[in-house]
Amino acid sequence: MNQQPYRLFRLLACFCLLASPVWADDEDEETDRALRRTLTTGTTRAFVKGSRLRMYWEMEGPAVMFNARWKRGPLDDRDYSYHTAELEREKTPPRIPGSSSPWHEVTVFDLTSWRGYSQRVREQLVPKEPGQGVYIQLMDGERVLLRDSKGRVQSHPLRDKPVEANILRRYNAHELAVQIARFVESDLTSRYPEQTCFLGVYLSASFAPRFILFDFSRRACVVLHGPLEMGREGGTIPFSSELTILTTLLMESHVFALLKNPVSTVGRLLNTVAQSFARLATPRLPSFDTSAPALTETGGMDLVEWETYLDKVTGTKRDLGSISLLIDGENFFPLFRRRMEEAEESVYLRVCIFDNDDVAVGIADLLKRISGEVKVRVLADRLSTQTAARALPTTLPEGFTPPKSMPKYMRRDSRVKVRAFLNPWLSSDHVKVFLIDRRFAYLGGMNIGREYRYEWHDMMVELEGPIVSALERDFRRAWAHASVLGDLAYAGSAASGPLRPEPRWRDVGRNYIELRRLYTQTGALQIRKAVLEGIRRARHFVFLENPYLYENAVAAALVEARRRGVDVRVVLPLGTDNPGGNSSNFVTANYLIENDVRVYIYPGMTHVKALIIDGWACLGSANFNHLSLRLNQEVNVATSDAATVEKLRCELFEVDFDKSHELREPIPVGWTDHVVEELMNWF
């Protein structure tokens, strides 16, 4: 998603917090070492009140206390809820609560006891048949649990998974915590009938201590992140990073961009004004007094007529190629790394966010290493990349120090070339297209960073065939536009002829399918036109999955399709990564289910951007919001190939329907949620 508007709000707040302390001084380092020692002694005491926790360590000298708090959501009472919270040290800790205090003491397990429970949980998670197993996400990576020929559960890093292993289930962190809670609830409450809260600890050689709290009275699982020492030099948030972002916003994005790109910068300004007026003219969501009709049994829309319509209205052509789905980070990133390691000529990355966490640094190190042998170019959105660096995940390895500037880090001691999209008028290059040797192209929702690798549900596709050359031509134009010559260089690149597929990668006998590139560009809203008209033409079903369903025109079209008897289903995340996102999605979800659209809440964050309408599929980088459909630079790929559409339906949508919670009644929302929803329609 384009994060700039939201991050700019946070940026203003950061200026008020420039002296905030982090875990970087000698006293805290000594405290961390002492905490690790006391974790094995059973002297930890914890207390909970509502959605707050206090943890005390009885050590030599003054007591050490950390506190944490988390926020419950409107769906938390429907099943076990999952939260994460950061432990913060209390410099002047209050006394340990007494028996008459509203704080209730938590039963704390020592390492030996908790490891015993962990082993029993493994036994419950893994199927009984030898050779079958499950994939799980942990705080420090991912593992596969398998049952061997003797019936014992074995744990393997994903990269060492036996070839013959049959993985039957995938658990993200949210699902894993809920499964553990369900398993231990009956056992713990029977052994400790007077207790409802329990705390276990997880230690790793590479990560700070993590704790998991089970509050059975409130049906909550809370992962508590221990003290972090990965931060900022001198123990404060550096002013230089905030100043860099402000300089980017004021000088580079507007002054420098206007000097080198006068035509496109003015064009984006005019487009922003025009789309803002168009947004004001958008009608409100329609309401209906009668229920939706029963589902129709008719066939889908005429796909031949539909593709002809797209030829004329969008002005796009159909390319030949093959497409393979890569769902989630464990399927995309290892393959992507291998393709880069095998590259013979070129590796080109066009990405919205090139983060500075451990996963991104690992990709950067690989690019630096291969840049001596192949041509490596990275085009990243400037403001998105800079602001992403301000929001480090709490799952980073202990002691990891992120680079202050990823472009400088990639250029240092390498031949990697890096350029930036400069964000005039807060527009964003939201495209994620990665190209290797003009043979492979990767397109979808994933940026380069830890959350896409380990934490979020997301999808990329691998493309081969002539479509790859077409996407590389797009890259070369964008690369030229990001140069010092700007608009002039872009005009020169645009005037060049189409790239031919690399002869060595031609596969004449291959059974390619027709694929269509769709764009959001300044003055060309191809994705918006295709999505809205496709939903209006739907006759059988519409399946949609997206984290940011803020565009009322899309929501209205979905309801109108349902009132024609179309089976309409929408998958939304339980929680989004930006302020106001949950409120907007929840208000929209209520509107949809009130009009008989089936809404599924995915357990955790789904960053997938996919749509199926009858026999047509559309997926890529575009969200269903104002920014992606009207203002950003976006690219999607679409097809009416029956096998591809069926594969997407079975491997993505049907799986996610099964994993998600289907809403049967409205989500509790207040007037503030409706206000926020109106505001989010501009993003």
Helices and strands as residue ranges (DSSP letters): H 4-14, G 15-17, H 26-38, E 44-49, E 52-57, E 64-69, G 76-78, E 81-86, E 88-90, E 104-108, H 111-125, E 132-138, E 141-147, E 153-157, G 158-160, E 166-171, H 173-191, E 197-202, E 210-215, E 220-225, G 233-235, H 239-247, I 248-256, H 257-260, H 262-280, H 303-314, E 318-327, H 329-341, E 346-351, H 358-370, E 375-381, H 382-388, H 406-411, E 417-421, G 424-426, E 433-436, E 440-444, H 450-450, I 451-455, E 459-464, H 466-481, H 487-495, G 503-505, E 513-521, E 524-525, H 526-537, E 541-545, H 552-562, E 567-573, H 581-594, E 598-602, E 610-613, E 616-620, H 626-626, I 627-631, E 634-639, H 642-648, I 649-653, H 654-659, E 661-662, H 671-680
